[in-house]
């Protein structure tokens, strides 16, 4: 994937997430349905939260390793993009559950 394609993908993902956030802000009943979802799907919700936390810790460690010189720039960028993509997928999963949709 070229740098230009990656930038286009990032912009597309951001616009999609912005649209979803806008939908979340507009729906007054989403709060109660979200609470219902969490209550009835606690294990699924805890799993997603755990995965998000793991990726966030991995990102923080990756940055620390780069600053310490333990990871080269190429390796850093490759791992950083992969972790960011995984986080974006998890965030979309949360939004889909919150909205009751299947946005990709």
C-alpha positions in Angstrom: 0.0 0.0 0.0 1.4 3.4 -1.0 1.7 6.3 1.4 -1.0 8.1 -0.6 -3.4 5.1 -0.4 -2.8 4.9 3.3 -3.6 8.6 3.8 -6.8 8.1 1.8 -7.8 5.2 3.9 -7.1 7.1 7.1 -9.2 10.0 5.9 -12.0 7.7 4.8 -12.0 5.9 8.2 -12.0 9.3 10.1 -14.9 10.6 8.1 -16.8 7.3 8.7 -16.1 7.5 12.4 -17.1 11.2 12.5 -20.4 10.2 10.9 -21.0 7.5 13.4 -20.2 9.8 16.3 -22.7 12.3 14.9 -25.3 9.6 14.8 -24.5 8.7 18.4 -25.0 12.3 19.5 -28.4 12.5 17.8 -30.0 9.4 19.3 -31.5 10.2 22.7 -32.6 6.5 23.2 -29.1 5.2 22.5 -28.0 5.6 26.0 -30.6 3.3 27.5 -30.2 0.7 24.7 -26.5 0.9 25.2 -26.9 0.2 28.9 -29.2 -2.7 28.0 -26.6 -4.1 25.6 -23.8 -4.0 28.2 -26.0 -5.6 30.8 -27.0 -8.5 28.6 -23.7 -8.9 26.8 -21.2 -8.3 29.7 -18.7 -10.9 28.6 -18.6 -9.6 25.0 -18.2 -6.0 26.3 -15.5 -7.0 28.8 -13.6 -8.8 26.0 -13.7 -5.8 23.7 -12.6 -3.5 26.5 -9.7 -5.8 27.3 -8.6 -6.0 23.7 -8.7 -2.2 23.4 -6.6 -1.9 26.6 -4.1 -4.5 25.3 -3.6 -2.6 22.1 -3.2 0.7 23.9 -0.6 -0.8 26.2 1.2 -2.3 23.2 1.2 1.1 21.5 2.6 2.8 24.6 5.3 0.1 24.9 6.2 0.4 21.2 6.7 4.2 21.5 8.8 3.6 24.6 10.9 1.0 22.7 11.4 3.4 19.8 12.5 6.2 22.1 15.0 3.8 23.8 16.3 2.7 20.4 15.1 -0.9 20.7 12.9 -0.6 17.6 14.0 0.8 14.2 11.8 3.2 12.3 10.6 0.7 9.7 9.7 -1.9 12.4 8.0 0.9 14.4 5.9 2.1 11.5 4.8 -1.4 10.6 3.8 -2.3 14.1 2.3 1.1 14.8 0.0 0.9 11.7 -1.0 -2.6 12.6 -1.9 -1.7 16.2 -3.8 1.4 15.0 -5.7 -0.6 12.5 -6.6 -3.1 15.2 -7.8 -0.3 17.5 -9.9 1.2 14.7 -11.6 -2.2 14.1 -12.3 -2.5 17.8 -13.7 1.0 18.0 -15.9 0.3 15.0 -17.1 -2.9 16.7 -18.1 -0.8 19.7 -19.9 1.7 17.5 -21.7 -1.0 15.7 -22.9 -2.5 19.0 -23.9 1.0 20.2 -25.8 1.8 17.0 -27.1 -1.7 16.3 -25.5 -1.4 12.8 -22.8 -3.2 10.8 -20.6 -0.3 9.7 -17.2 -1.3 8.3 
